[in-house]
Amino acid sequence: MLLILLKLIKWVSLPALLVASPFSQYAARYEFLVDVVISLAAIASVPWAIRSRDYFWAAGFVGIAVVFSPLLLVLKIFLLMGLACAVMAAALLATFPAFLRSK
């Protein structure tokens, strides 16, 4: 029963965030608060997705957290650039031992 509940939460969480997020602008006075809640929900879901080795879901949650964060657009761009550099560095470090073994 618990396994079914966890699977249901998994398949409902990302679509629910995607469906609810465009309506944050209609909250008028509470738009900032709604954006913070959406971002925090996405950030809270990232470690769960990584622990269960669902990296596609984790990337989706990170994307939602960055897009709907209350940061300025310039900060979001630099945050995404830094994240891309970190992923690239991790990929290079992961392939480096294999490169050394091939020589």
C-alpha positions as CSV (number, residue, x, y, z in Angstrom):
1,M,0.0,0.0,0.0
2,L,2.8,2.4,0.9
3,L,4.6,1.6,-2.4
4,I,1.4,2.5,-4.4
5,L,1.1,5.7,-2.4
6,L,4.7,6.7,-3.1
7,K,4.3,5.9,-6.8
8,L,1.1,8.0,-6.9
9,I,2.8,11.0,-5.2
10,K,5.7,10.7,-7.7
11,W,3.5,10.8,-10.7
12,V,1.2,13.6,-9.4
13,S,3.9,16.0,-7.9
14,L,5.6,17.2,-11.1
15,P,2.4,17.6,-13.2
16,A,0.7,19.4,-10.2
17,L,3.6,21.9,-10.0
18,L,3.5,22.4,-13.7
19,V,-0.2,23.0,-13.8
20,A,-0.3,25.2,-10.7
21,S,2.7,27.4,-11.6
22,P,1.3,29.4,-14.5
23,F,-1.5,30.5,-12.2
24,S,0.8,32.2,-9.7
25,Q,0.4,35.5,-11.5
26,Y,-3.3,35.5,-10.8
27,A,-2.6,35.6,-7.1
28,A,-1.9,39.3,-7.4
29,R,-0.8,40.4,-3.9
30,Y,0.4,36.9,-3.1
31,E,2.4,36.2,-6.3
32,F,5.7,36.3,-4.4
33,L,4.5,33.9,-1.8
34,V,3.0,31.5,-4.3
35,D,6.3,31.5,-6.3
36,V,8.3,30.8,-3.1
37,V,6.0,27.9,-2.3
38,I,6.3,26.4,-5.8
39,S,10.1,26.8,-5.6
40,L,10.3,25.2,-2.2
41,A,8.1,22.3,-3.2
42,A,10.3,21.7,-6.2
43,I,13.5,22.0,-4.1
44,A,12.1,19.6,-1.5
45,S,11.4,17.1,-4.2
46,V,14.9,17.0,-5.7
47,P,16.6,15.0,-3.0
48,W,13.8,12.5,-3.0
49,A,14.1,12.1,-6.8
50,I,17.9,11.7,-6.6
51,R,17.7,9.1,-3.8
52,S,15.3,7.0,-5.9
53,R,17.7,7.5,-8.9
54,D,15.1,9.2,-11.0
55,Y,17.5,11.8,-12.5
56,F,15.0,12.9,-15.1
57,W,12.5,13.8,-12.4
58,A,15.2,15.6,-10.4
59,A,16.1,17.7,-13.5
60,G,12.5,18.6,-13.9
61,F,12.2,19.7,-10.3
62,V,15.4,21.8,-10.6
63,G,14.0,23.5,-13.7
64,I,10.8,24.3,-12.0
65,A,12.6,25.6,-8.9
66,V,14.8,27.9,-11.0
67,V,12.0,29.2,-13.3
68,F,9.6,30.0,-10.5
69,S,12.1,31.3,-8.0
70,P,11.6,34.8,-6.9
71,L,15.1,35.8,-8.1
72,L,15.8,38.3,-10.8
73,L,16.1,37.1,-14.4
74,V,19.9,37.8,-14.5
75,L,20.4,35.8,-11.3
76,K,18.4,32.9,-12.8
77,I,20.6,32.9,-15.9
78,F,23.8,32.8,-13.9
79,L,22.4,30.1,-11.7
80,L,21.6,28.0,-14.7
81,M,25.0,28.7,-16.2
82,G,26.7,27.6,-12.9
83,L,24.6,24.5,-12.7
84,A,25.5,23.6,-16.3
85,C,29.2,24.1,-15.5
86,A,28.9,22.0,-12.4
87,V,27.2,19.1,-14.3
88,M,29.9,19.4,-17.0
89,A,32.7,19.2,-14.4
90,A,31.1,16.2,-12.7
91,A,30.8,14.5,-16.1
92,L,34.4,15.2,-16.9
93,L,35.6,13.9,-13.5
94,A,33.5,10.8,-13.9
95,T,35.1,10.0,-17.2
96,F,38.7,10.9,-16.2
97,P,39.5,7.5,-14.6
98,A,38.3,5.7,-17.6
99,F,40.5,7.9,-19.8
100,L,43.6,7.1,-17.6
101,R,42.9,3.4,-17.8
102,S,42.7,3.4,-21.6
103,K,46.3,4.7,-21.9
